[in-house]
């Protein structure tokens, strides 16, 4: 099976340990005989108005990672603007990932923003979607965020939602 991981928590050249557990998760799925590619989107502070870097690398497990790095002095606005992030990621996936990789399923890690982006991408490309939740603040997000409605849609439309702790299972089950 070809699995496309979507993550905003993933190691990159600036933060080599960020989301290392997601990278290990991808490697574990690959070692079970599945083909994995990762699209990692990162939004960071920068003195520049806007800069987008896109690069592709193959890690020590043979997993291809497509990095989309957005650097801007408006990083907080970009981080909160799901439409902007979706546009950036969808355009790249449509041109570079779907035609070459042809995934069978999308697997997102962490509801915001990757789980919501994964939900929208799965809907657009008519693919099943799985979310693995790692985020301890998901309950707060689902209770008081402007995006809680779309977060609920992402969870409810996912083929499966997996969690890394009993605490997260209880948090998500409330919503």
N, CA, C and O of each residue as an XYZ file, in Angstrom:
700
protein
N       0.845     -1.177      0.000
C       0.000      0.000      0.000
C       0.890      1.240      0.000
O       1.921      1.278      0.671
N       0.484      2.238     -0.750
C       1.222      3.503     -0.797
C       0.556      4.500      0.154
O      -0.615      4.846     -0.005
N       1.321      4.948      1.135
C       0.805      5.826      2.189
C       1.481      7.187      2.088
O       2.708      7.285      2.095
N       0.666      8.234      1.995
C       1.180      9.604      1.987
C       0.979     10.197      3.373
O      -0.152     10.452      3.788
N       2.072     10.415      4.083
C       2.039     11.060      5.393
C       1.975     12.569      5.189
O       2.681     13.117      4.343
N       1.126     13.238      5.967
C       1.066     14.698      6.000
C       1.387     15.098      7.434
O       0.755     14.612      8.372
N       2.363     15.980      7.608
C       2.743     16.368      8.966
C       3.313     17.779      9.010
O       4.029     18.211      8.107
N       2.978     18.479     10.075
C       3.614     19.771     10.359
C       4.675     19.580     11.445
O       5.418     20.506     11.770
N       4.733     18.391     11.989
C       5.747     18.028     12.984
C       6.632     16.971     12.338
O       6.309     15.784     12.364
N       7.743     17.400     11.761
C       8.638     16.471     11.073
C      10.029     17.072     11.034
O      10.169     18.277     10.826
N      11.057     16.269     11.228
C      12.421     16.807     11.213
C      12.761     17.494      9.886
O      12.376     17.036      8.811
N      13.492     18.603      9.996
C      13.969     19.294      8.795
C      15.379     19.810      9.062
O      15.957     19.544     10.116
N      15.924     20.543      8.108
C      17.315     20.994      8.225
C      17.530     21.956      9.391
O      18.622     21.995      9.959
N      16.520     22.724      9.752
C      16.639     23.687     10.853
C      16.348     23.023     12.199
O      17.000     23.328     13.198
N      15.381     22.127     12.223
C      14.953     21.452     13.454
C      15.024     19.935     13.250
O      14.005     19.305     12.966
N      16.216     19.342     13.391
C      16.387     17.924     13.067
C      15.676     16.946     14.011
O      15.561     15.764     13.687
N      15.200     17.411     15.164
C      14.499     16.517     16.092
C      13.000     16.793     16.174
O      12.280     16.076     16.869
N      12.526     17.811     15.480
C      11.106     18.165     15.510
C      10.274     16.993     14.974
O      10.459     16.566     13.835
N       9.378     16.490     15.782
C       8.505     15.404     15.344
C       9.234     14.134     14.963
O       8.789     13.405     14.077
N      10.349     13.859     15.620
C      11.138     12.663     15.293
C      10.295     11.396     15.440
O      10.535     10.408     14.745
N       9.307     11.419     16.342
C       8.424     10.270     16.545
C       7.549     10.016     15.321
O       7.184      8.871     15.054
N       7.206     11.067     14.573
C       6.432     10.891     13.338
C       7.307     10.209     12.284
O       6.852      9.324     11.558
N       8.558     10.632     12.216
C       9.499     10.001     11.283
C       9.665      8.515     11.624
O       9.697      7.670     10.730
N       9.771      8.203     12.918
C       9.912      6.805     13.338
C       8.644      6.006     13.024
O       8.715      4.829     12.673
N       7.493      6.652     13.153
C       6.215      6.018     12.823
C       6.177      5.672     11.328
O       5.787      4.566     10.952
N       6.580      6.617     10.488
C       6.624      6.378      9.039
C       7.571      5.219      8.715
O       7.255      4.365      7.886
N       8.724      5.197      9.369
C       9.701      4.124      9.136
C       9.141      2.766      9.571
O       9.392      1.754      8.917
N       8.392      2.742     10.662
C       7.796      1.487     11.139
C       6.768      0.960     10.142
O       6.711     -0.241      9.878
N       5.963      1.853      9.596
C       4.971      1.433      8.598
C       5.674      0.947      7.329
O       5.258     -0.035      6.716
N       6.739      1.643      6.947
C       7.502      1.216      5.772
C       8.110     -0.169      6.005
O       8.105     -1.010      5.105
N       8.632     -0.405      7.209
C       9.263     -1.702      7.492
C       8.245     -2.846      7.494
O       8.624     -4.013      7.388
N       6.956     -2.515      7.614
C       5.894     -3.527      7.543
C       5.526     -3.848      6.091
O       4.619     -4.639      5.836
N       6.238     -3.226      5.143
C       6.035     -3.561      3.738
C       5.259     -2.550      2.922
O       4.892     -2.831      1.781
N       5.001     -1.382      3.481
C       4.267     -0.349      2.752
C       5.234      0.692      2.210
O       6.326      0.887      2.744
N       4.815      1.356      1.142
C       5.632      2.422      0.558
C       5.152      3.755      1.132
O       3.960      4.060      1.104
N       6.086      4.540      1.648
C       5.751      5.790      2.331
C       6.412      6.966      1.630
O       7.572      6.897      1.224
N       5.646      8.050      1.494
C       6.219      9.359      1.196
C       5.611     10.328      2.198
O       4.492     10.135      2.674
N       6.365     11.367      2.509
C       5.944     12.354      3.505
C       5.906     13.728      2.855
O       6.809     14.094      2.102
N       4.851     14.488      3.152
C       4.827     15.914      2.836
C       4.815     16.627      4.179
O       3.861     16.516      4.950
N       5.891     17.360      4.447
C       6.048     18.070      5.720
C       5.960     19.562      5.455
O       6.758     20.118      4.700
N       4.986     20.205      6.080
C       4.837     21.653      5.927
C       5.288     22.323      7.218
O       4.877     21.932      8.311
N       6.137     23.337      7.078
C       6.667     24.066      8.225
C       6.462     25.555      7.993
O       6.785     26.076      6.926
N       5.926     26.234      8.994
C       5.758     27.692      8.949
C       6.631     28.270     10.052
O       6.478     27.917     11.221
N       7.554     29.167      9.677
C       8.520     29.706     10.642
C       8.647     31.215     10.543
O       8.345     31.828      9.519
N       9.105     31.790     11.647
C       9.369     33.229     11.716
C      10.600     33.579     10.885
O      11.581     32.836     10.843
N      10.516     34.735     10.226
C      11.628     35.210      9.406
C      11.504     36.722      9.261
O      10.394     37.250      9.315
N      12.617     37.430      9.079
C      12.519     38.870      8.821
C      11.975     39.166      7.418
O      11.580     40.296      7.132
N      11.955     38.168      6.559
C      11.461     38.354      5.192
C       9.937     38.422      5.185
O       9.273     37.858      6.054
N       9.398     39.121      4.191
C       7.947     39.195      4.050
C       7.383     37.816      3.760
O       6.431     37.377      4.407
N       7.969     37.138      2.792
C       7.509     35.796      2.451
C       8.593     35.068      1.667
O       9.165     35.606      0.719
N       8.857     33.856      2.074
C       9.796     33.006      1.345
C       9.292     31.570      1.453
O       8.978     31.090      2.542
N       9.222     30.900      0.323
C       8.814     29.495      0.327
C       9.956     28.665     -0.246
O      10.441     28.927     -1.346
N      10.375     27.661      0.519
C      11.408     26.730      0.062
C      10.760     25.361     -0.070
O      10.064     24.896      0.833
N      10.997     24.735     -1.189
C      10.496     23.382     -1.401
C      11.682     22.521     -1.800
O      12.408     22.847     -2.739
N      11.871     21.439     -1.094
C      12.933     20.508     -1.464
C      12.513     19.090     -1.097
O      11.636     18.872     -0.260
N      13.157     18.152     -1.741
C      12.841     16.743     -1.558
C      14.109     16.023     -1.127
O      15.191     16.290     -1.651
N      13.975     15.117     -0.176
C      15.122     14.330      0.268
C      14.690     12.896      0.548
O      13.520     12.623      0.816
N      15.643     12.001      0.480
C      15.401     10.601      0.819
C      16.194     10.297      2.080
O      17.403     10.522      2.131
N      15.502      9.779      3.107
C      16.184      9.531      4.382
C      16.859      8.159      4.409
O      16.870      7.435      3.413
N      17.415      7.822      5.559
C      18.167      6.575      5.716
C      17.305      5.322      5.574
O      17.838      4.223      5.418
N      15.969      5.472      5.624
C      15.050      4.343      5.458
C      14.527      4.243      4.027
O      13.758      3.340      3.698
N      14.956      5.185      3.178
C      14.471      5.216      1.798
C      13.152      5.948      1.645
O      12.523      5.876      0.589
N      12.725      6.651      2.684
C      11.467      7.401      2.633
C      11.728      8.761      1.997
O      12.606      9.506      2.432
N      10.955      9.071      0.966
C      11.061     10.375      0.308
C      10.223     11.372      1.093
O       9.044     11.138      1.358
N      10.841     12.481      1.461
C      10.146     13.551      2.173
C      10.168     14.802      1.324
O      11.222     15.253      0.876
N       8.983     15.357      1.108
C       8.807     16.611      0.387
C       8.633     17.692      1.453
O       7.627     17.707      2.163
N       9.595     18.582      1.564
C       9.526     19.657      2.555
C       8.980     20.917      1.897
O       9.478     21.359      0.861
N       7.954     21.486      2.509
C       7.432     22.789      2.100
C       7.638     23.697      3.303
O       6.934     23.583      4.306
N       8.606     24.598      3.195
C       8.936     25.498      4.302
C       8.519     26.910      3.924
O       8.944     27.446      2.900
N       7.687     27.499      4.758
C       7.229     28.869      4.552
C       7.821     29.711      5.669
O       7.572     29.461      6.848
N       8.606     30.708      5.290
C       9.253     31.608      6.242
C       8.723     33.013      6.000
O       8.718     33.498      4.868
N       8.275     33.664      7.074
C       7.674     34.983      6.905
C       7.597     35.720      8.234
O       7.516     35.112      9.301
N       7.625     37.028      8.143
C       7.377     37.820      9.352
C       5.904     37.719      9.757
O       5.536     38.066     10.878
N       5.062     37.235      8.824
C       3.631     37.037      9.086
C       3.326     35.568      9.400
O       2.235     35.074      9.114
N       4.303     34.882      9.990
C       4.179     33.440     10.217
C       2.972     33.083     11.081
O       2.360     32.036     10.869
N       2.615     33.928     12.049
C       1.456     33.618     12.896
C       0.176     33.628     12.071
O      -0.680     32.757     12.232
N       0.048     34.609     11.193
C      -1.123     34.680     10.319
C      -1.165     33.468      9.390
O      -2.220     32.864      9.196
N      -0.012     33.114      8.816
C       0.052     31.966      7.904
C      -0.285     30.680      8.652
O      -0.998     29.823      8.130
N       0.229     30.545      9.880
C      -0.057     29.346     10.674
C      -1.554     29.216     10.959
O      -2.086     28.107     11.001
N      -2.224     30.336     11.152
C      -3.659     30.318     11.429
C      -4.513     30.245     10.171
O      -5.702     29.937     10.250
N      -3.926     30.521      9.017
C      -4.686     30.569      7.772
C      -4.619     29.212      7.066
O      -3.713     28.948      6.276
N      -5.589     28.371      7.368
C      -5.610     27.032      6.771
C      -5.795     27.076      5.263
O      -5.258     26.228      4.550
N      -6.546     28.051      4.768
C      -6.734     28.161      3.321
C      -5.392     28.389      2.633
O      -5.111     27.784      1.599
N      -4.570     29.254      3.200
C      -3.249     29.533      2.629
C      -2.385     28.272      2.646
O      -1.749     27.933      1.648
N      -2.368     27.582      3.785
C      -1.569     26.360      3.889
C      -2.081     25.282      2.933
O      -1.295     24.587      2.288
N      -3.411     25.151      2.850
C      -3.988     24.159      1.940
C      -3.609     24.472      0.497
O      -3.256     23.571     -0.264
N      -3.681     25.730      0.124
C      -3.317     26.118     -1.246
C      -1.870     25.754     -1.548
O      -1.567     25.224     -2.617
N      -0.982     26.039     -0.609
C       0.443     25.755     -0.814
C       0.700     24.261     -0.932
O       1.443     23.824     -1.811
N       0.100     23.490     -0.067
C       0.356     22.051     -0.059
C      -0.359     21.355     -1.221
O       0.214     20.467     -1.852
N      -1.600     21.749     -1.509
C      -2.363     21.099     -2.572
C      -1.720     21.317     -3.937
O      -1.633     20.392     -4.745
N      -1.275     22.529     -4.185
C      -0.647     22.835     -5.473
C       0.565     21.929     -5.702
O       0.758     21.401     -6.796
N       1.369     21.759     -4.670
C       2.559     20.916     -4.783
C       2.173     19.443     -4.943
O       2.709     18.748     -5.806
N       1.250     18.973     -4.116
C       0.837     17.570     -4.174
C       0.234     17.236     -5.535
O       0.504     16.179     -6.106
N      -0.580     18.148     -6.042
C      -1.233     17.925     -7.336
C      -0.217     17.768     -8.470
O      -0.388     16.929     -9.353
N       0.837     18.582     -8.436
C       1.826     18.563     -9.518
C       2.925     17.529     -9.321
O       3.387     16.932    -10.293
N       3.352     17.307     -8.079
C       4.559     16.520     -7.841
C       4.328     15.156     -7.181
O       5.078     14.216     -7.443
N       3.320     15.036     -6.342
C       3.175     13.807     -5.564
C       2.154     12.855     -6.192
O       2.460     11.686     -6.429
N       0.960     13.344     -6.457
C      -0.105     12.485     -6.990
C       0.307     11.819     -8.307
O       0.156     10.604     -8.434
N       0.821     12.565     -9.292
C       1.167     11.913    -10.564
C       2.283     10.867    -10.445
O       2.248      9.847    -11.134
N       3.260     11.111     -9.588
C       4.407     10.203     -9.474
C       4.172      9.065     -8.475
O       4.479      7.910     -8.769
N       3.634      9.384     -7.313
C       3.519      8.410     -6.224
C       2.193      7.654     -6.246
O       2.158      6.456     -5.963
N       1.115      8.337     -6.577
C      -0.227      7.745     -6.620
C      -0.582      7.030     -5.306
O      -0.706      5.805     -5.282
N      -0.746      7.791     -4.218
C      -1.016      7.166     -2.912
C      -2.368      6.457     -2.867
O      -3.305      6.817     -3.580
N      -2.441      5.438     -2.009
C      -3.690      4.714     -1.760
C      -4.440      5.288     -0.565
O      -5.653      5.113     -0.444
N      -3.717      5.974      0.316
C      -4.298      6.492      1.555
C      -3.469      7.681      2.029
O      -2.270      7.765      1.764
N      -4.130      8.597      2.735
C      -3.442      9.728      3.366
C      -3.462      9.498      4.874
O      -4.502      9.188      5.455
N      -2.301      9.655      5.491
C      -2.164      9.476      6.938
C      -1.615     10.779      7.520
O      -0.464     11.141      7.278
N      -2.446     11.475      8.285
C      -2.048     12.748      8.890
C      -1.643     12.543     10.338
O      -2.174     11.675     11.030
N      -0.711     13.340     10.776
C      -0.265     13.309     12.162
C      -0.551     14.653     12.805
O      -0.024     15.680     12.378
N      -1.378     14.644     13.823
C      -1.789     15.809     14.615
C      -2.905     16.559     13.874
O      -2.757     16.917     12.706
N      -4.009     16.787     14.565
C      -5.191     17.387     13.948
C      -4.909     18.731     13.291
O      -5.292     18.956     12.143
N      -4.231     19.635     14.025
C      -4.026     20.978     13.471
C      -2.557     21.243     13.245
O      -1.762     21.125     14.178
N      -2.179     21.594     12.050
C      -2.991     21.747     10.854
C      -3.060     20.496      9.979
O      -3.919     20.414      9.102
N      -2.164     19.510     10.199
C      -2.018     18.405      9.244
C      -3.274     17.552      9.097
O      -3.620     17.162      7.982
N      -3.962     17.254     10.199
C      -5.167     16.428     10.113
C      -6.257     17.089      9.300
O      -6.957     16.432      8.529
N      -6.399     18.390      9.474
C      -7.401     19.133      8.705
C      -6.974     19.234      7.245
O      -7.797     19.061      6.346
N      -5.698     19.510      7.001
C      -5.198     19.545      5.623
C      -5.352     18.170      4.975
O      -5.760     18.069      3.819
N      -5.028     17.123      5.713
C      -5.175     15.761      5.193
C      -6.618     15.426      4.858
O      -6.891     14.773      3.851
N      -7.546     15.873      5.703
C      -8.976     15.666      5.446
C      -9.378     16.313      4.125
O     -10.044     15.690      3.297
N      -8.968     17.568      3.933
C      -9.317     18.286      2.695
C      -8.672     17.621      1.475
O      -9.306     17.503      0.426
N      -7.422     17.191      1.609
C      -6.733     16.529      0.496
C      -7.377     15.181      0.175
O      -7.554     14.842     -0.995
N      -7.725     14.415      1.201
C      -8.367     13.116      0.986
C      -9.702     13.291      0.268
O     -10.056     12.507     -0.612
N     -10.423     14.317      0.654
C     -11.704     14.608      0.010
C     -11.474     14.987     -1.461
O     -12.182     14.510     -2.348
N     -10.494     15.832     -1.705
C     -10.203     16.292     -3.072
C      -9.778     15.149     -3.979
O     -10.194     15.086     -5.136
N      -8.947     14.240     -3.462
C      -8.411     13.155     -4.285
C      -9.144     11.823     -4.081
O      -8.713     10.784     -4.580
N     -10.252     11.873     -3.342
C     -11.092     10.698     -3.112
C     -10.279      9.515     -2.555
O     -10.322      8.400     -3.076
N      -9.546      9.804     -1.490
C      -8.708      8.799     -0.840
C      -9.146      8.619      0.609
O      -9.637      9.569      1.219
N      -8.983      7.437      1.170
C      -9.248      7.279      2.601
C      -8.213      8.061      3.411
O      -7.092      8.299      2.962
N      -8.625      8.450      4.609
C      -7.788      9.301      5.459
C      -7.732      8.706      6.859
O      -8.753      8.298      7.411
N      -6.545      8.661      7.421
C      -6.320      8.203      8.793
C      -5.602      9.324      9.537
O      -4.718      9.977      8.981
N      -5.979      9.544     10.780
C      -5.311     10.552     11.610
C      -4.703      9.851     12.822
O      -5.370      9.064     13.494
N      -3.443     10.138     13.093
C      -2.825      9.724     14.354
C      -2.636     10.984     15.184
O      -1.990     11.940     14.755
N      -3.212     10.965     16.380
C      -3.156     12.151     17.240
C      -2.051     12.014     18.280
O      -1.953     11.019     18.998
N      -1.225     13.054     18.330
C      -0.115     13.130     19.290
C      -0.275     14.344     20.219
O       0.417     14.439     21.232
N      -1.167     15.254     19.886
C      -1.210     16.597     20.455
C      -1.969     16.631     21.777
O      -3.172     16.374     21.809
N      -1.283     16.941     22.849
C      -1.914     16.971     24.175
C      -2.886     18.140     24.341
O      -3.698     18.134     25.267
N      -2.819     19.134     23.469
C      -3.726     20.288     23.577
C      -4.925     20.179     22.636
O      -5.602     21.177     22.389
N      -5.193     18.994     22.112
C      -6.293     18.838     21.167
C      -7.640     19.146     21.823
O      -8.531     19.679     21.161
N      -7.807     18.824     23.099
C      -9.067     19.111     23.788
C      -9.316     20.616     23.848
O     -10.431     21.073     23.596
N      -8.288     21.376     24.177
C      -8.407     22.839     24.205
C      -8.739     23.366     22.807
O      -9.586     24.246     22.659
N      -8.080     22.834     21.796
C      -8.339     23.241     20.415
C      -9.793     22.954     20.028
O     -10.458     23.802     19.434
N     -10.274     21.774     20.362
C     -11.633     21.378     19.982
C     -12.694     22.118     20.787
O     -13.847     22.192     20.361
N     -12.329     22.662     21.932
C     -13.296     23.359     22.781
C     -13.386     24.847     22.493
O     -14.438     25.447     22.717
N     -12.319     25.460     22.005
C     -12.365     26.904     21.893
C     -11.757     27.497     20.646
O     -11.486     28.697     20.611
N     -11.538     26.709     19.636
C     -10.881     27.215     18.438
C     -11.893     27.575     17.360
O     -12.980     27.002     17.282
N     -11.509     28.529     16.538
C     -12.317     28.859     15.365
C     -12.411     27.666     14.416
O     -13.352     27.568     13.628
N     -11.448     26.774     14.492
C     -11.370     25.651     13.570
C     -11.929     24.353     14.144
O     -11.771     23.295     13.535
N     -12.582     24.416     15.309
C     -13.070     23.179     15.921
C     -14.102     22.482     15.033
O     -14.168     21.253     15.019
N     -14.903     23.243     14.295
C     -15.907     22.648     13.407
C     -15.241     21.779     12.339
O     -15.643     20.635     12.128
N     -14.233     22.316     11.676
C     -13.540     21.550     10.632
C     -12.706     20.428     11.255
O     -12.499     19.387     10.632
N     -12.229     20.641     12.485
C     -11.522     19.576     13.193
C     -12.437     18.390     13.450
O     -12.034     17.241     13.270
N     -13.671     18.664     13.872
C     -14.651     17.591     14.087
C     -14.954     16.868     12.781
O     -15.084     15.644     12.758
N     -15.066     17.633     11.689
C     -15.308     17.007     10.380
C     -14.145     16.096     10.000
O     -14.351     15.003      9.473
N     -12.932     16.549     10.266
C     -11.756     15.730      9.938
C     -11.788     14.419     10.723
O     -11.575     13.350     10.151
N     -12.049     14.495     12.019
C     -12.130     13.278     12.833
C     -13.282     12.373     12.370
O     -13.101     11.168     12.196
N     -14.458     12.963     12.175
C     -15.644     12.168     11.832
C     -15.552     11.517     10.456
O     -16.155     10.467     10.233
N     -14.814     12.117      9.539
C     -14.693     11.570      8.191
C     -13.465     10.691      8.008
O     -13.283     10.094      6.947
N     -12.627     10.605      9.022
C     -11.428      9.760      8.931
C     -11.837      8.288      8.949
O     -12.767      7.898      9.655
N     -11.137      7.491      8.172
C     -11.372      6.047      8.169
C     -11.026      5.473      9.540
O     -11.654      4.523     10.006
N     -10.011      6.070     10.180
C      -9.615      5.661     11.529
C      -8.903      6.828     12.198
O      -8.249      7.635     11.537
N      -9.037      6.906     13.512
C      -8.282      7.865     14.318
C      -7.540      7.039     15.357
O      -8.152      6.330     16.156
N      -6.219      7.136     15.338
C      -5.413      6.427     16.325
C      -4.790      7.460     17.256
O      -4.577      8.611     16.875
N      -4.506      7.034     18.466
C      -3.948      7.940     19.469
C      -2.720      7.295     20.095
O      -2.545      6.077     20.047
N      -1.887      8.122     20.675
C      -0.654      7.611     21.279
C      -0.766      7.459     22.796
O       0.195      7.057     23.451
N      -1.946      7.782     23.361
C      -2.118      7.630     24.809
C      -3.596      7.511     25.159
O      -4.469      7.913     24.390
N      -3.849      6.963     26.312
C      -5.212      6.866     26.833
C      -5.780      8.267     27.086
O      -6.970      8.502     26.873
N      -4.937      9.191     27.536
C      -5.343     10.582     27.759
C      -5.928     11.182     26.479
O      -6.986     11.810     26.512
N      -5.241     10.988     25.357
C      -5.733     11.532     24.087
C      -7.014     10.837     23.642
O      -7.898     11.475     23.071
N      -7.120      9.569     23.892
C      -8.338      8.835     23.548
C      -9.539      9.451     24.264
O     -10.591      9.660     23.660
N      -9.374      9.738     25.555
C     -10.452     10.359     26.330
C     -10.736     11.775     25.842
O     -11.896     12.175     25.745
N      -9.700     12.528     25.536
C      -9.870     13.905     25.053
C     -10.659     13.943     23.753
O     -11.575     14.750     23.600
N     -10.308     13.081     22.833
C     -10.965     13.070     21.525
C     -12.387     12.544     21.628
O     -13.275     13.038     20.933
N     -12.620     11.563     22.470
C     -13.957     10.968     22.574
C     -15.001     11.963     23.077
O     -16.196     11.749     22.873
N     -14.579     13.036     23.723
C     -15.509     14.077     24.191
C     -16.118     14.844     23.025
O     -17.185     15.443     23.153
N     -15.441     14.822     21.903
C     -15.864     15.643     20.770
C     -16.355     14.761     19.660
O     -16.760     15.259     18.609
